[in-house]
Protein backbone atom coordinates (compact mmCIF):
# COMPACT_ATOMS: atom_id res chain seq x y z
CA UNK A 1 0.00 0.00 0.00
CA UNK A 2 1.26 3.46 -0.85
CA UNK A 3 0.15 6.50 1.11
CA UNK A 4 1.35 9.84 -0.19
CA UNK A 5 1.32 12.62 2.39
CA UNK A 6 2.11 16.03 0.98
CA UNK A 7 1.20 19.00 3.13
CA UNK A 8 -2.56 19.07 3.63
CA UNK A 9 -3.38 16.60 0.89
CA UNK A 10 -3.28 12.92 1.76
CA UNK A 11 -4.10 10.32 -0.86
CA UNK A 12 -4.51 6.60 -0.55
CA UNK A 13 -3.68 5.32 -4.01
CA UNK A 14 -4.38 1.60 -4.30
CA UNK A 15 -7.33 -0.64 -4.90
CA UNK A 16 -7.98 -0.62 -1.20
CA UNK A 17 -10.70 -2.51 0.59
CA UNK A 18 -13.04 -0.76 2.99
CA UNK A 19 -11.14 -2.23 5.94
CA UNK A 20 -7.79 -1.02 4.56
CA UNK A 21 -9.20 2.47 4.12
CA UNK A 22 -10.48 2.43 7.72
CA UNK A 23 -7.10 1.29 9.06
CA UNK A 24 -5.19 3.89 7.05
CA UNK A 25 -7.61 6.66 8.01
CA UNK A 26 -7.19 5.75 11.70
CA UNK A 27 -3.43 6.26 11.40
CA UNK A 28 -3.68 9.50 9.44
CA UNK A 29 -6.77 11.19 8.00
CA UNK A 30 -7.16 10.41 4.29
CA UNK A 31 -8.37 13.20 2.02
CA UNK A 32 -9.16 11.16 -1.09
CA UNK A 33 -9.12 7.61 -2.37
CA UNK A 34 -8.42 6.94 -6.02
CA UNK A 35 -10.28 3.93 -7.35
CA UNK A 36 -11.67 2.54 -10.57
CA UNK A 37 -15.34 3.49 -10.83
CA UNK A 38 -17.45 3.66 -13.95
CA UNK A 39 -20.61 2.29 -15.48
CA UNK A 40 -18.45 -0.76 -16.13
CA UNK A 41 -16.73 -1.07 -12.75
CA UNK A 42 -19.27 -0.75 -9.97
CA UNK A 43 -18.08 -3.27 -7.38
CA UNK A 44 -16.76 -0.43 -5.18
CA UNK A 45 -20.35 0.70 -4.54
CA UNK A 46 -20.99 -2.10 -2.07
CA UNK A 47 -18.37 -1.33 0.61
CA UNK A 48 -15.69 1.12 -0.48
CA UNK A 49 -17.86 4.09 -1.51
CA UNK A 50 -20.03 3.93 1.65
CA UNK A 51 -16.89 3.72 3.80
CA UNK A 52 -15.34 6.75 2.11
CA UNK A 53 -18.54 8.70 2.59
CA UNK A 54 -18.87 7.69 6.23
CA UNK A 55 -15.31 8.88 6.88
CA UNK A 56 -15.62 12.06 4.78
CA UNK A 57 -13.06 10.90 2.22
CA UNK A 58 -13.28 12.21 -1.33
CA UNK A 59 -13.47 9.79 -4.26
CA UNK A 60 -11.23 10.17 -7.31
CA UNK A 61 -12.62 7.87 -10.00
CA UNK A 62 -10.08 6.73 -12.55
CA UNK A 63 -10.99 5.02 -15.83
CA UNK A 64 -14.46 6.60 -15.81
CA UNK A 65 -14.71 5.84 -19.52
CA UNK A 66 -13.94 2.15 -19.10
CA UNK A 67 -10.39 2.52 -20.43
CA UNK A 68 -11.83 4.21 -23.52
CA UNK A 69 -14.60 1.67 -24.09
CA UNK A 70 -17.39 4.23 -23.63
CA UNK A 71 -15.94 6.35 -26.41
CA UNK A 72 -16.73 3.88 -29.18
CA UNK A 73 -17.66 0.47 -27.84
CA UNK A 74 -15.98 -2.57 -29.31
CA UNK A 75 -14.79 -0.47 -32.27
CA UNK A 76 -12.12 0.78 -29.89
CA UNK A 77 -10.25 -2.49 -30.39
CA UNK A 78 -9.85 -1.78 -34.10
CA UNK A 79 -7.78 1.30 -33.30
CA UNK A 80 -5.53 -0.07 -30.55
CA UNK A 81 -1.84 -0.40 -31.25
CA UNK A 82 -0.44 -3.92 -31.14
CA UNK A 83 1.40 -3.20 -27.87
CA UNK A 84 -1.59 -1.56 -26.11
CA UNK A 85 -2.04 -3.13 -22.66
CA UNK A 86 -5.83 -3.13 -23.06
CA UNK A 87 -5.54 -5.93 -25.61
CA UNK A 88 -4.62 -8.20 -22.68
CA UNK A 89 -7.40 -7.17 -20.30
CA UNK A 90 -10.23 -9.69 -19.84
CA UNK A 91 -12.90 -7.15 -20.76
CA UNK A 92 -11.35 -6.69 -24.18
CA UNK A 93 -11.08 -10.40 -24.97
CA UNK A 94 -13.22 -11.85 -27.79
CA UNK A 95 -15.34 -13.97 -25.44
CA UNK A 96 -16.49 -10.85 -23.58
CA UNK A 97 -17.07 -8.50 -26.49
CA UNK A 98 -20.71 -9.35 -27.18
CA UNK A 99 -21.82 -8.69 -23.60
CA UNK A 100 -19.74 -5.51 -23.49
CA UNK A 101 -21.22 -4.33 -26.78
CA UNK A 102 -24.69 -4.85 -25.27
CA UNK A 103 -23.72 -2.59 -22.36
CA UNK A 104 -22.35 0.01 -24.76
CA UNK A 105 -25.52 -0.13 -26.86
CA UNK A 106 -27.66 0.64 -23.77
CA UNK A 107 -25.42 3.54 -22.81
CA UNK A 108 -25.43 4.81 -26.39
CA UNK A 109 -29.24 4.58 -26.57
CA UNK A 110 -29.64 6.78 -23.51
CA UNK A 111 -26.92 9.13 -24.75
CA UNK A 112 -28.85 9.65 -28.00
CA UNK A 113 -31.99 10.48 -25.97
CA UNK A 114 -29.98 12.94 -23.88
CA UNK A 115 -28.31 14.54 -26.91
CA UNK A 116 -24.79 13.66 -25.81
CA UNK A 117 -22.07 11.13 -26.56
CA UNK A 118 -21.70 7.84 -24.67
CA UNK A 119 -18.51 9.22 -23.11
CA UNK A 120 -20.33 12.29 -21.88
CA UNK A 121 -23.10 10.13 -20.45
CA UNK A 122 -20.59 7.92 -18.62
CA UNK A 123 -18.89 10.98 -17.11
CA UNK A 124 -22.22 12.65 -16.28
CA UNK A 125 -23.31 9.49 -14.47
CA UNK A 126 -20.25 9.75 -12.22
CA UNK A 127 -20.77 13.49 -11.69
CA UNK A 128 -24.30 12.72 -10.52
CA UNK A 129 -23.05 10.23 -7.91
CA UNK A 130 -22.25 13.06 -5.49
CA UNK A 131 -20.21 16.17 -4.84
CA UNK A 132 -17.52 14.01 -3.25
CA UNK A 133 -16.71 12.34 -6.60
CA UNK A 134 -14.11 13.62 -9.05
CA UNK A 135 -13.74 11.56 -12.23
CA UNK A 136 -10.37 11.78 -13.95
CA UNK A 137 -10.67 10.74 -17.58
CA UNK A 138 -7.38 10.43 -19.38
CA UNK A 139 -7.05 11.94 -22.82
CA UNK A 140 -4.31 12.84 -25.23
CA UNK A 141 -6.44 14.85 -27.66
CA UNK A 142 -7.88 18.32 -27.11
CA UNK A 143 -11.09 17.35 -28.93
CA UNK A 144 -11.68 14.56 -26.37
CA UNK A 145 -10.89 16.95 -23.53
CA UNK A 146 -13.48 19.40 -24.82
CA UNK A 147 -16.01 16.61 -25.22
CA UNK A 148 -15.35 15.50 -21.63
CA UNK A 149 -16.04 19.05 -20.40
CA UNK A 150 -19.40 18.83 -22.19
CA UNK A 151 -20.41 16.09 -19.75
CA UNK A 152 -20.90 18.77 -17.09
CA UNK A 153 -24.00 20.02 -18.89
CA UNK A 154 -25.65 16.59 -19.17
CA UNK A 155 -28.49 16.30 -16.67
CA UNK A 156 -29.68 12.93 -15.44
CA UNK A 157 -32.65 11.95 -13.33
CA UNK A 158 -32.10 9.69 -10.30
CA UNK A 159 -33.70 6.84 -12.26
CA UNK A 160 -31.28 7.30 -15.15
Secondary structure, 3 states (H helix, E strand, C coil): CCEEEECCEEEECCCCCHHHHHHHHHHCCCCEEEEECCCCCCHHHCCHHHHHHHHCCEEEEECCCCCCHHHHHHHHHHHCCCCCHHHHCHHHCHHHHHHHHHHHHHHHHHHHHHCCCHHHHHHHHHHCCCCCEEEECCCCCHHHHHHHHHHHHCCCCCCC
